[in-house]
Amino acid sequence: MRILCIGDVVSRIGRNMLFQYVDELKYQKSIDLVIANGENATHGRGLARNAYNEIMRSGVDGITLGNHTWGAKDVIDIMKYEGNVIRPANFSKACPGKGSMILKSKSGISVGIINLIGRTYMEPCDSPFDAALSEIDELKKHTNIILVDFHAEATSEKQSMGRFLDGKVSAVFGTHTHVQTADETIFKNGTGFICDLGMTGPIESILGMSQKIIIDRFLTSMPQKFEIAEGKGQFCGCIFEIDEKTGKCINVERIFIREK
């Protein structure tokens, strides 16, 4: 089976890119399931109900989150009433929501998705490594196809997670840094990996934000109110092809599309 994983969807431009390319990629690449990171989908911070609805209408099957999980208050009800949105599993157990989910592909195959968040240069949280093993133990009771969205800052932490989970899950992909990496690979025990899927959002930006505001912040060291960039969009992600019997990754294809 082939699973399309889409990097951080930023604002309306990112959501528009989903409408433009998800169905096309499903058709062209024979995609069975689509996962997107939606923590920046509402004005660059959080997932509100209207953004959730749009992402679902675009053809996405499930949404993962990250450090901006609580950026829109709607997300608590979304996670309560919808079964296809998860937040990092290594958040406090007192937090609303769940850290993993099982989705069905169009052919009826169960796929486990785990969301984790890193600890390097991020807000305090529990160990993502311990949380990963706990979630895997539960999901393995239902499926041997498991993908992990590791929402983390440090490349070394992402690579460490990929190596740590090699052979335990089908694929590990990084999100959060908004810049697609060119290190897609399959580790020796059959786990597909990429450090960062990249950003689905405005091209003429700095990580989705207005260029001038970010540059001024570096020039002056003064606080700036972030604003979403405008203009044309880009679509970033990765397709993991998984052997349905073994749960191992057999191919990884990086996707990077820019509007002209």
C-alpha positions in Angstrom: 0.0 0.0 0.0 1.0 3.6 -0.6 0.6 6.3 2.1 1.0 10.0 1.4 2.3 12.0 4.4 2.0 15.8 4.0 4.3 18.3 5.8 3.0 21.1 8.1 0.0 22.7 6.4 0.3 26.5 6.9 -2.8 28.8 6.7 -5.3 29.1 3.9 -2.6 28.9 1.2 -1.5 25.5 2.6 -5.1 24.3 2.7 -5.7 25.5 -0.9 -2.6 23.4 -1.9 -4.3 20.4 -0.5 -7.4 20.9 -2.7 -5.1 21.4 -5.7 -2.9 18.3 -5.3 -4.2 15.6 -2.9 -6.8 14.1 -5.4 -4.4 14.4 -8.3 -1.6 12.6 -6.3 -4.1 10.0 -5.2 -4.9 9.2 -8.8 -1.4 9.6 -10.3 0.4 7.7 -7.5 -2.2 5.2 -6.5 -2.4 6.5 -2.9 -4.3 4.4 -0.3 -4.2 6.8 2.7 -3.3 10.4 3.3 -2.0 11.9 6.5 -1.2 15.6 7.1 0.3 17.6 9.9 -2.3 20.3 10.7 -0.9 22.2 13.7 -0.3 25.4 11.6 -3.5 25.1 9.5 -5.3 28.0 11.2 -3.4 31.3 10.6 -0.2 29.4 11.3 -1.1 28.3 14.8 -3.5 25.6 15.7 -6.4 23.7 14.1 -9.8 25.4 14.2 -13.0 23.6 13.1 -13.3 25.4 9.7 -9.7 24.4 8.9 -10.4 20.8 10.0 -13.4 20.6 7.7 -11.5 22.0 4.7 -8.7 19.5 5.2 -11.1 16.7 5.4 -12.9 17.8 2.2 -9.5 18.0 0.4 -9.1 14.2 0.7 -6.9 13.9 3.8 -7.8 10.9 6.1 -6.0 11.8 9.3 -4.3 14.8 11.0 -1.4 14.9 13.4 -0.4 18.0 15.5 2.6 19.3 17.4 3.7 22.2 19.6 0.8 24.4 18.4 -1.8 21.8 19.3 -3.6 24.1 21.6 -3.4 27.2 19.3 -7.1 27.0 18.5 -9.6 26.2 21.2 -11.8 24.2 18.8 -9.2 21.4 18.7 -10.3 20.0 22.1 -13.8 19.3 20.7 -12.4 18.1 17.4 -10.3 15.5 19.1 -13.2 14.5 21.4 -15.7 14.0 18.6 -13.6 13.1 15.5 -11.6 9.9 15.5 -8.9 11.1 13.0 -7.0 13.8 14.8 -4.2 13.1 17.3 -1.8 15.2 19.4 1.7 14.1 20.6 1.6 11.0 22.7 4.2 12.3 25.1 2.2 15.3 26.2 0.9 14.9 29.8 -1.6 12.2 30.1 -3.9 14.8 31.7 -4.1 16.6 28.3 -7.2 16.1 26.1 -6.9 13.8 23.1 -4.9 10.7 22.1 -1.4 10.2 20.8 -2.2 7.5 18.3 -5.1 6.3 16.0 -6.0 3.5 13.6 -7.3 4.5 10.2 -8.7 2.3 7.4 -7.3 2.6 3.9 -9.6 2.7 0.9 -9.1 -1.1 0.7 -10.0 -1.7 4.3 -6.5 -2.2 5.7 -5.8 -0.9 9.2 -3.0 1.6 9.6 -1.7 2.8 12.9 -0.5 6.5 13.2 1.6 7.8 16.2 2.3 11.4 16.9 5.3 12.4 19.0 7.0 15.7 19.9 10.7 16.2 20.5 12.4 17.6 23.6 15.4 19.4 22.2 14.6 23.2 21.9 11.0 22.5 22.6 8.6 22.9 25.6 9.0 20.3 28.4 7.3 16.9 27.7 7.7 13.3 28.5 10.1 11.0 26.7 9.1 10.5 23.1 11.1 7.3 23.0 9.2 5.7 25.9 5.9 7.0 24.5 6.7 5.5 21.1 7.2 2.0 22.6 4.0 2.2 24.6 1.9 3.3 21.6 3.5 0.6 19.4 2.6 -2.1 21.9 -1.0 -1.1 21.7 -1.2 -0.6 17.9 0.5 -4.0 17.2 -2.5 -5.7 18.6 -4.5 -4.4 15.6 -2.0 -3.9 12.7 1.6 -4.3 11.7 1.6 -1.1 9.6 2.5 1.8 11.8 3.7 5.3 10.9 5.2 7.9 13.2 5.1 11.7 12.9 7.9 13.0 15.0 7.4 16.7 15.5 10.8 17.9 16.5 13.4 20.6 16.0 16.8 18.8 16.1 18.0 16.7 13.2 19.9 14.5 15.6 16.8 13.8 17.7 14.8 12.9 14.6 17.5 10.6 13.2 17.8 9.0 16.7 14.1 8.3 16.7 14.2 6.8 13.2 17.1 4.5 14.1 15.6 3.6 17.5 12.3 2.5 15.8 13.9 0.8 12.8 12.2 -2.6 12.5 9.5 -1.6 15.0 7.4 0.6 12.7 6.8 1.0 8.9 8.0 4.6 8.7 9.2 7.6 10.7 8.8 11.1 9.3 9.8 14.4 10.8 7.7 17.6 10.9 8.0 21.0 12.5 11.0 22.6 10.8 9.1 23.4 7.6 12.2 22.7 5.3 12.1 19.5 3.4 15.2 17.3 3.8 16.7 15.2 1.0 17.6 12.2 3.2 14.7 9.9 2.5 15.8 6.3 3.0 14.9 2.8 4.2 16.8 1.6 7.2 18.3 -1.9 7.3 15.4 -3.4 9.3 12.7 -2.0 6.9 11.7 1.3 8.4 11.2 4.2 5.9 12.6 7.6 7.1 12.8 11.3 6.2 14.0 14.0 8.7 11.4 16.5 7.6 8.5 16.4 5.2 8.7 20.1 4.6 6.0 22.8 4.6 2.8 23.0 2.6 2.1 26.7 2.5 3.4 30.0 1.0 6.5 30.0 -1.0 7.6 33.6 -0.6 7.9 33.3 3.1 10.3 32.3 6.0 8.8 29.1 7.3 5.4 30.4 6.2 5.6 33.8 7.9 6.1 37.3 6.3 9.7 37.7 5.2 10.1 41.3 6.4 8.9 40.6 9.9 11.3 37.7 10.4 14.2 39.6 8.9 13.5 42.7 11.0 13.5 40.5 14.1 16.9 39.2 13.3 18.2 42.7 12.5 16.8 44.5 15.6 16.4 41.7 18.1 13.0 43.3 18.9 9.8 41.3 19.3 7.7 41.1 16.2 4.1 40.0 15.6 4.2 37.2 13.2 2.0 37.4 10.1 1.3 34.8 7.5 2.9 35.4 4.1 0.8 35.7 1.0 1.3 34.6 -2.6 1.8 31.3 -4.4 2.0 28.0 -2.5 4.1 24.8 -2.3 3.2 21.2 -1.5 5.6 19.1 0.4 5.4 15.5 1.5 6.5 11.9 1.1 5.0 8.7 -0.2 5.8 5.5 1.8 5.1 2.3 0.1 4.5 -0.5 2.6 4.4 -4.2 2.2 1.0 -5.1 3.6 2.1 -8.5 4.9 5.3 -7.6 6.7 4.6 -3.9 7.5 8.1 -3.1 6.1 8.7 -0.1 3.9 9.8 -1.0 0.3 10.0 2.5 -1.3 10.1 6.1 -0.3 9.3 8.9 -2.7 9.7 12.6 -1.8 7.1 15.1 -3.1 7.8 18.8 -3.7 5.5 20.8 -5.8 5.6 24.6 -6.3 2.9 26.7 -7.9 4.1 28.6 -11.0 
